[in-house]
Amino acid sequence: MTPAGRFAPSPSGELHVGNLRTAMLAWLFARSTGRDFLLRVEDLDRARAGAEAEQLRDLEAVGVTWDGAVVRQTERSGLYREAIGRLSAAGLTYECFCTRREIQDAPSAPHAPQGAYPGTCRNLGSAELEIRRSTRPAAIRLRSEVTEYTVRDVLHGEFTGIVDDFVLRRNDGVTAYNLAVVVDDADQGVDQVVRGDDLLPSTPRQAYLAGLLNIPVPEYAHVPLVVNSDGARLAKRDGAVTLADLGRAGRSAAEVRDLILNSLGLPAGTLEQALTAFRPESLPREPWVWTGF
């Protein structure tokens, strides 16, 4: 299997310039290292009708191309069930019946890191399990054997983060992101993950899970986000931030692409032209503040 990088948007709406910037960076990282570049639609949750087609159109408009067919998570449920089955067979899962409010209100377990699941359902007896099963469907949690894990990131160096008993499958039957992304990357041969640095805190959980599943941990590069003038992550409510909105304001996709490349210290033009000047070590390390054109 050819090593690959990827971009994996959720089809909840149109991509904005922050999403497009991350996609372009993922493409540049992959192509600069001779990897394939894959596109995976993470549609397990929050899918909006027509959003996938809009996103593919906008990626192509700024020059992001991909190898092979687009993969969708909703077509891969068998892989997720198999992975959870392997973990369960090894005694590494348990049923959890907690609501979000119960988790928020529960005291933390002794020595547990801040924000970790307190382990309320970790050691329920058979009688208690039967009672809980009759009142509420169960989520499946990982029975973690560590409280933290360290990963290495191309841009951030070593990063140590929380690993608690995180959810693998929600109580509505939907596979949780942390499991799906690990299984998907391994199945597709993705050994380089480039994404926004807001996802860095969840990466130790994913790397730890990959080890339990005997899956190689990919190379990570968490890139700075695009933020608004208040320093908050860019969103559609910030005005003309999608290609469609900017197009109505008279800005072409090529102009948006060139503005994004300029924010990265790269020359205007096609992504293939920018590739000749791309050096990860020269990338800006601070968020890009979007002020429009």
Order of alpha helices (4+ residues) and beta strands (2+ residues): beta-alpha-beta-alpha-beta-alpha-beta-alpha-alpha-beta-beta-beta-beta-alpha-beta-alpha-beta-beta-alpha-alpha-alpha-beta
